[in-house]
Amino acid sequence: MLIRVLLAVDPPAARRRLSRLLHGAGVELATIAPRDALWERLTHEDFDLLVLGGGSVPEPPPSLIASIRGLPEQPEVIALRPGEDPEERARLLAAGCLAVLWLGLPDAMLAETIGAFVARRREDALRRLRADRPDERYSLNDFVYESPAMQRFMTVARRVVASDSALLILGETGVGKERLARAIHAEGPRAGAPFLAVNCGALPESLLESELFGHEEGAFTGASRAHRGYFEMAHRGTLFLDEVGEMPLHLQVRLLRVLEDHRVRRVGGERPIKVDVRVMAATNRDLEAEMKARRFRPDLYYRMAVVTLTVPSLRERREDIPLLVRHYLDYFRALLGRPVTGVTADALDALVAHDWPGNVRELINVLERAVLLCPDTEVGLDDLPAALVTGRRAGGPAPAPPEAREVFDDVLFEQPLAVARAEVLTALERRYLTRLLAATGGRVSETAKRAGVNARTLFDLMRRHDLRKEAFKRR
């Protein structure tokens, strides 16, 4: 987080000295002559630390310091005194000062001491930012998979962990884009700094601009105080822009400027603020189509897409579904205190065959419901939503996809897109397996090798399509 420090120190030489000592300390520094309107400055801007010195500390100080500590940001106060006076020091500390320092300290000691208080304030701010997710830990090792598609994907994801480059994460709703971004942040060099997420499609346009870039007092009606935005709060950390494809064009221009210059300008402000932020963005929109439609700026796309990760949908890695089912059954059994230990073969077949338009998020919700409602130790077809079990009762195999007719016939185009897509993919999968099994004479190990899956996954696919290796053996 970018810590804002106000120096209210006399004489001017001392103020210049402190400005020099704090330069490069990762703070946003402002100075003011103590005889100027100090209280007006404090009540209209947001500061984390106030350094008072010279004539700025009144006699007696308790009322001023208590008032400063009562501001919305609760800024800490450090008093700088020209000499060492134990009684005065005790009085200032009792009034609420964080520390009382002697101006006669050597430069190195004074810079180190104030720097330590800045670091402490930053840690306090980080604890507040993390308070909404106190027990959550993220790691790439938490992703459950064995499919070749996910293996390839995770190999690339691990390569970008240590990078500071912008990252664009694409994928359908529910595939875990934010979770992936949090895991990459947690394993990278910025792990100790903030990870802040903002949904660009969930905020009104005017509010989104203020939340991202901050605003100054009086920037618009109702802006009674200055407000720091996400870029300042994510200083030295990561800012995750979810649904970035929903961002209005004029804000895309502002975002591009920040990515290029590493400086942010608050709404209504004139002074650029230097920030050190890694930006990760995600969307389920087709940004190339959005660019053609002039709803997304090509220059912003190419600046963000230094590295692009496309998270595979659950349909593209069905062989991971049994692993995910076991993982989340164990999780919900412990969480809900239910005696469920497994899933029946018919129920697992139904889960594997489902199209999962909501991807892993939908699967998790289905499994939570199943564990909660299951009256036995195994989740069965009766515990699953009706949409997953149609045509699968009585223990029979799933109906074979249409092979006798051309897949792309008129009937297909009368279906909803999700149904049509599932039908085409299922037919393709069956024909692909049939051709491979015929070419290998039904040899499972060779077929699995050619298909790029393990033997267990191939057996699951064959069972789903009611294919038996004996039917393909050469006589």
C-alpha positions, 0 to 999 in steps of 0.5 A: 500500500502507498503510505501518504506522509505529511511533513509539517516541520519548521524551520524550512531547512529541517523540512527540506532535510526530512524530505530528502531523507524520506525520498525513495522510501516508498511513500507519497510525501507532502509538505506544509509550513506549520503556520499554514492551514494544517487542520484544514489540510488534514480534514480534506486529504487522507494521510497515514502519518503526520510528522510535526516539528518546530512551532507545529506542536502546540502547548499543551498538545493533547487536544490537537493530537487527539483530534488528528488521531480521530480523523477517518484514516486515524493517522499516526503522529511523530513529533520532532523536537529540537532538544531532549526533554524527558518531561515533554517527551512523556507529555507528547506520548501520553497525548497520543504521539506514536514517537518523539524524536530528536532533530539532532539525530544523525541522518541515517538514524533519523531516516531508519527510525521514521522508515520503521514507523512507515513500515509498521503503518504499512503492515497495519494497513495490509492487515486491514485489507486482508481482514475480509479473507482471514483464513484463505490461503492460495497456491497453484498446488491447490488446483486438482487435475490430471488431464493433459490440457490442465498439465500444459496450462499449469506449466505455463502458469508457473512460468509467469509467477515470478514475472512483473508483466501484465497478465490477461486471464481468459476463460468461461464463467466459473473456471476459477480466473480470480482464484488463479490470479490469487495463487500466482500472486501468493507464490510470487515476489509480491506475496507479502503486499496487497492483492486487491480485486475489483469487478469492472462490470459490477460498479457504475461508471462514475464510481469505478473511475473513483475506486480505481484512480481515487479522487480529490476533495470537490472532484464531484458532488459528494466528494467531501474528502479526498479518497485513495483508489485501488492503484494506491492501495495495491502499491507494491502488490497486485491489482486484479481487474475482473471483467475488464471487458466491461470497462467503458472506453474512456476508462480504458484510456486512463488504465492504459496510461497507468500501465505505460507510465506507472503513475496515477492521477486522481479524479479532479487531481493534477499531481501524478502519483507514482505506483508500483503495481502488477496488473492482472485482468480477466474476462469471459468476453472475446476481446478480439471480437470486442476490438472489431466492434470498437468496444475495446481498445487494441492498444490496451489489449496488447499492453495487457496481453503480455502474457495470456492464460486461457483456463480450460473449461471443464468440458475440455478436461472431463478426465479431471471430474472424478478427481474433483468429485472426490476432492470436494466430497471430502471437503463438504463431508468435513465442512457439513459433518455428513457421513458421505464417503463416495459416489455411485458409478451411475452418479459419477457417469452423470457428473462426467457426462454433464456439459457444465456451463458453469464449470468448476463453480457449478460442479462445486455447488452441485456437490455441496447440495448432494452431500447436504441432501444425501441420506446414505453414505454414497451420493446417487442419482437421486441426490443430483439435480434432474438436469444431470440424470435425465435418461440415466436411471435404471442403470443403463448407459447414456444414450449414444450421440447421433451417428446415423445422421449428419451432426450439422443438420437443421435440427441441431440449429433449432437447439439452444447453443449450449445443447447444440455444442454438447451434442457436437462435442459428444459426437466428435468425442465418440467418433474420435475414439471409435476411429482410434480404437479401430486403428489400434485393434482395440488396444487400450494402452496404444489408444490412450497414448495416441489420444494423449490421456492415461488408460484410466481416463480412456476406460471412463470415456469408453464406458460413457460412450458404451464402447468395448475394446472387444468390438475392435479386435482384429480377427 
